[in-house]
Amino acid sequence: MITRVTCAVIEQYARVLITQRSKSMPDPLLWEFPGGKVEAGETEEECLVREIREELSLHITPQFRMTPVLHQLGDNPALELIPFRCLYDGGTIQLLEHRNYKWVHPQDLLDHDWCAPDIPVVEEYLRLLKAS
């Protein structure tokens, strides 16, 4: 069985939002793009909007679906990470699950210690920026 999870590459003022996992989460203190599990009957975009609102109190608009990442770790079920480039539409960040957050310039993304499934997302995002 594959667990489907969305994540948001939220852009604002030429910067991107990244979040740091809490000590109590799997992969503690690593950085990731925020998001969450797709629920039954929910589209990927609906999931992403809901998760970002629930976890960070932000409003976003998904713009572009990026390449999903299939990640297998040991005997655990596979994870499909489905990233979207998103626009920030408002709200004030409230950390309800994460330890920390940063708005970073794209060139600084690789300076962070990322969760393994997010690394290909960072790499694709940087390629997309370079090509545009």
Phi and psi restraints in degrees (value plus and minus 20) as a CYANA .aco file:
   2 ILE   PHI    -129.4   -89.4
   2 ILE   PSI     109.9   149.9
   3 THR   PHI    -109.0   -69.0
   3 THR   PSI     101.2   141.2
   4 ARG   PHI    -113.5   -73.5
   4 ARG   PSI     105.5   145.5
   5 VAL   PHI    -152.5  -112.5
   5 VAL   PSI     113.4   153.4
   6 THR   PHI    -118.1   -78.1
   6 THR   PSI     137.3   177.3
   7 CYS   PHI    -163.8  -123.8
   7 CYS   PSI     131.7   171.7
   8 ALA   PHI    -132.9   -92.9
   8 ALA   PSI     103.9   143.9
   9 VAL   PHI    -115.8   -75.8
   9 VAL   PSI      71.5   111.5
  10 ILE   PHI    -110.1   -70.1
  10 ILE   PSI     101.6   141.6
  11 GLU   PHI    -126.1   -86.1
  11 GLU   PSI     117.6   157.6
  12 GLN   PHI    -176.6  -136.6
  12 GLN   PSI     108.3   148.3
  13 TYR   PHI      31.3    71.3
  13 TYR   PSI      26.6    66.6
  14 ALA   PHI      41.2    81.2
  14 ALA   PSI       4.0    44.0
  15 ARG   PHI    -148.5  -108.5
  15 ARG   PSI     146.5   186.5
  16 VAL   PHI    -148.6  -108.6
  16 VAL   PSI     121.1   161.1
  17 LEU   PHI    -105.4   -65.4
  17 LEU   PSI     108.3   148.3
  18 ILE   PHI    -146.2  -106.2
  18 ILE   PSI     130.9   170.9
  19 THR   PHI    -146.2  -106.2
  19 THR   PSI     127.9   167.9
  20 GLN   PHI    -123.5   -83.5
  20 GLN   PSI     109.1   149.1
  21 ARG   PHI     -85.4   -45.4
  21 ARG   PSI     127.5   167.5
  22 SER   PHI     -96.2   -56.2
  22 SER   PSI     149.2   189.2
  23 LYS   PHI     -84.8   -44.8
  23 LYS   PSI     -45.4    -5.4
  24 SER   PHI    -109.2   -69.2
  24 SER   PSI     -25.7    14.3
  25 MET   PHI    -108.9   -68.9
  25 MET   PSI     137.3   177.3
  26 PRO   PHI     -78.5   -38.5
  26 PRO   PSI     132.0   172.0
  27 ASP   PHI      33.4    73.4
  27 ASP   PSI      34.0    74.0
  28 PRO   PHI     -78.4   -38.4
  28 PRO   PSI     120.2   160.2
  29 LEU   PHI      48.6    88.6
  29 LEU   PSI     -17.0    23.0
  30 LEU   PHI    -100.8   -60.8
  30 LEU   PSI     139.7   179.7
  31 TRP   PHI    -113.9   -73.9
  31 TRP   PSI     131.2   171.2
  32 GLU   PHI    -175.1  -135.1
  32 GLU   PSI     146.1   186.1
  33 PHE   PHI    -105.6   -65.6
  33 PHE   PSI     112.7   152.7
  34 PRO   PHI     -87.4   -47.4
  34 PRO   PSI     134.5   174.5
  35 GLY   PHI     149.2   189.2
  35 GLY   PSI    -176.4  -136.4
  36 GLY   PHI     159.4   199.4
  36 GLY   PSI    -198.2  -158.2
  37 LYS   PHI     -92.6   -52.6
  37 LYS   PSI     119.1   159.1
  38 VAL   PHI     -95.7   -55.7
  38 VAL   PSI     107.6   147.6
  39 GLU   PHI    -112.4   -72.4
  39 GLU   PSI     139.4   179.4
  40 ALA   PHI     -75.6   -35.6
  40 ALA   PSI     114.1   154.1
  41 GLY   PHI      59.0    99.0
  41 GLY   PSI     -12.4    27.6
  42 GLU   PHI    -130.5   -90.5
  42 GLU   PSI     117.6   157.6
  43 THR   PHI     -96.4   -56.4
  43 THR   PSI     143.8   183.8
  44 GLU   PHI     -79.0   -39.0
  44 GLU   PSI     -63.7   -23.7
  45 GLU   PHI     -85.2   -45.2
  45 GLU   PSI     -62.4   -22.4
  46 GLU   PHI     -81.2   -41.2
  46 GLU   PSI     -62.3   -22.3
  47 CYS   PHI     -78.0   -38.0
  47 CYS   PSI     -68.9   -28.9
  48 LEU   PHI     -82.3   -42.3
  48 LEU   PSI     -67.2   -27.2
  49 VAL   PHI     -79.9   -39.9
  49 VAL   PSI     -65.0   -25.0
  50 ARG   PHI     -82.9   -42.9
  50 ARG   PSI     -69.5   -29.5
  51 GLU   PHI     -81.9   -41.9
  51 GLU   PSI     -62.9   -22.9
  52 ILE   PHI     -87.1   -47.1
  52 ILE   PSI     -57.4   -17.4
  53 ARG   PHI     -85.7   -45.7
  53 ARG   PSI     -64.9   -24.9
  54 GLU   PHI     -89.1   -49.1
  54 GLU   PSI     -62.4   -22.4
  55 GLU   PHI    -104.3   -64.3
  55 GLU   PSI     -52.8   -12.8
  56 LEU   PHI    -146.2  -106.2
  56 LEU   PSI     -26.5    13.5
  57 SER   PHI      42.1    82.1
  57 SER   PSI      13.0    53.0
  58 LEU   PHI    -130.2   -90.2
  58 LEU   PSI     134.9   174.9
  59 HIS   PHI    -129.5   -89.5
  59 HIS   PSI     110.3   150.3
  60 ILE   PHI    -154.4  -114.4
  60 ILE   PSI     143.4   183.4
  61 THR   PHI    -146.1  -106.1
  61 THR   PSI      92.8   132.8
  62 PRO   PHI     -82.9   -42.9
  62 PRO   PSI     114.0   154.0
  63 GLN   PHI    -130.0   -90.0
  63 GLN   PSI     -59.9   -19.9
  64 PHE   PHI    -173.4  -133.4
  64 PHE   PSI     104.9   144.9
  65 ARG   PHI    -100.9   -60.9
  65 ARG   PSI     106.7   146.7
  66 MET   PHI    -113.5   -73.5
  66 MET   PSI    -195.4  -155.4
  67 THR   PHI     -95.0   -55.0
  67 THR   PSI     102.7   142.7
  68 PRO   PHI     -83.3   -43.3
  68 PRO   PSI     131.3   171.3
  69 VAL   PHI    -135.9   -95.9
  69 VAL   PSI     104.3   144.3
  70 LEU   PHI    -116.1   -76.1
  70 LEU   PSI     103.5   143.5
  71 HIS   PHI    -147.3  -107.3
  71 HIS   PSI     106.4   146.4
  72 GLN   PHI    -138.5   -98.5
  72 GLN   PSI     109.0   149.0
  73 LEU   PHI    -147.3  -107.3
  73 LEU   PSI      86.1   126.1
  74 GLY   PHI      39.7    79.7
  74 GLY   PSI    -154.7  -114.7
  75 ASP   PHI    -109.9   -69.9
  75 ASP   PSI     -19.3    20.7
  76 ASN   PHI     -88.2   -48.2
  76 ASN   PSI     134.9   174.9
  77 PRO   PHI     -79.8   -39.8
  77 PRO   PSI     128.7   168.7
  78 ALA   PHI     -85.9   -45.9
  78 ALA   PSI     131.3   171.3
  79 LEU   PHI    -135.7   -95.7
  79 LEU   PSI     109.5   149.5
  80 GLU   PHI    -126.8   -86.8
  80 GLU   PSI      91.6   131.6
  81 LEU   PHI    -114.1   -74.1
  81 LEU   PSI     100.5   140.5
  82 ILE   PHI    -131.8   -91.8
  82 ILE   PSI      80.9   120.9
  83 PRO   PHI    -109.4   -69.4
  83 PRO   PSI     128.8   168.8
  84 PHE   PHI    -153.1  -113.1
  84 PHE   PSI     117.1   157.1
  85 ARG   PHI     -96.4   -56.4
  85 ARG   PSI     113.7   153.7
  86 CYS   PHI    -154.3  -114.3
  86 CYS   PSI     133.2   173.2
  87 LEU   PHI    -118.6   -78.6
  87 LEU   PSI     120.0   160.0
  88 TYR   PHI     -97.8   -57.8
  88 TYR   PSI     105.9   145.9
  89 ASP   PHI    -131.9   -91.9
  89 ASP   PSI     -20.5    19.5
  90 GLY   PHI     116.5   156.5
  90 GLY   PSI     154.3   194.3
  91 GLY   PHI      84.7   124.7
  91 GLY   PSI     140.4   180.4
  92 THR   PHI    -133.0   -93.0
  92 THR   PSI     108.9   148.9
  93 ILE   PHI     -82.0   -42.0
  93 ILE   PSI     108.1   148.1
  94 GLN   PHI    -145.0  -105.0
  94 GLN   PSI      96.8   136.8
  95 LEU   PHI     -98.8   -58.8
  95 LEU   PSI      85.0   125.0
  96 LEU   PHI    -120.2   -80.2
  96 LEU   PSI     -40.7    -0.7
  97 GLU   PHI    -148.9  -108.9
  97 GLU   PSI     -51.4   -11.4
  98 HIS   PHI    -109.5   -69.5
  98 HIS   PSI     142.7   182.7
  99 ARG   PHI    -104.9   -64.9
  99 ARG   PSI     -57.8   -17.8
 100 ASN   PHI    -174.8  -134.8
 100 ASN   PSI     147.9   187.9
 101 TYR   PHI    -167.5  -127.5
 101 TYR   PSI     141.5   181.5
 102 LYS   PHI    -169.2  -129.2
 102 LYS   PSI     125.2   165.2
 103 TRP   PHI    -118.1   -78.1
 103 TRP   PSI      94.7   134.7
 104 VAL   PHI    -139.5   -99.5
 104 VAL   PSI     131.5   171.5
 105 HIS   PHI     -92.2   -52.2
 105 HIS   PSI     122.2   162.2
 106 PRO   PHI     -71.1   -31.1
 106 PRO   PSI     -58.0   -18.0
 107 GLN   PHI     -86.1   -46.1
 107 GLN   PSI     -33.7     6.3
 108 ASP   PHI    -118.0   -78.0
 108 ASP   PSI     -20.9    19.1
 109 LEU   PHI     -79.9   -39.9
 109 LEU   PSI     -60.6   -20.6
 110 LEU   PHI     -92.6   -52.6
 110 LEU   PSI     -25.6    14.4
 111 ASP   PHI    -103.2   -63.2
 111 ASP   PSI     -17.4    22.6
 112 HIS   PHI    -130.9   -90.9
 112 HIS   PSI     135.8   175.8
 113 ASP   PHI    -109.4   -69.4
 113 ASP   PSI      82.7   122.7
 114 TRP   PHI    -112.9   -72.9
 114 TRP   PSI     131.1   171.1
 115 CYS   PHI     -83.1   -43.1
 115 CYS   PSI     121.9   161.9
 116 ALA   PHI     -73.0   -33.0
 116 ALA   PSI     -65.6   -25.6
 117 PRO   PHI     -85.2   -45.2
 117 PRO   PSI     -42.9    -2.9
 118 ASP   PHI    -101.0   -61.0
 118 ASP   PSI     -39.5     0.5
 119 ILE   PHI     -79.2   -39.2
 119 ILE   PSI     -67.5   -27.5
 120 PRO   PHI     -83.0   -43.0
 120 PRO   PSI     -48.3    -8.3
 121 VAL   PHI     -87.8   -47.8
 121 VAL   PSI     -65.3   -25.3
 122 VAL   PHI     -77.5   -37.5
 122 VAL   PSI     -67.4   -27.4
 123 GLU   PHI     -82.8   -42.8
 123 GLU   PSI     -63.9   -23.9
 124 GLU   PHI     -85.1   -45.1
 124 GLU   PSI     -62.2   -22.2
 125 TYR   PHI     -79.4   -39.4
 125 TYR   PSI     -64.7   -24.7
 126 LEU   PHI     -84.8   -44.8
 126 LEU   PSI     -57.5   -17.5
 127 ARG   PHI     -84.1   -44.1
 127 ARG   PSI     -62.9   -22.9
 128 LEU   PHI     -81.3   -41.3
 128 LEU   PSI     -61.8   -21.8
 129 LEU   PHI     -84.9   -44.9
 129 LEU   PSI     -61.1   -21.1
 130 LYS   PHI     -84.8   -44.8
 130 LYS   PSI     -55.1   -15.1
 131 ALA   PHI     -97.5   -57.5
 131 ALA   PSI     -39.3     0.7
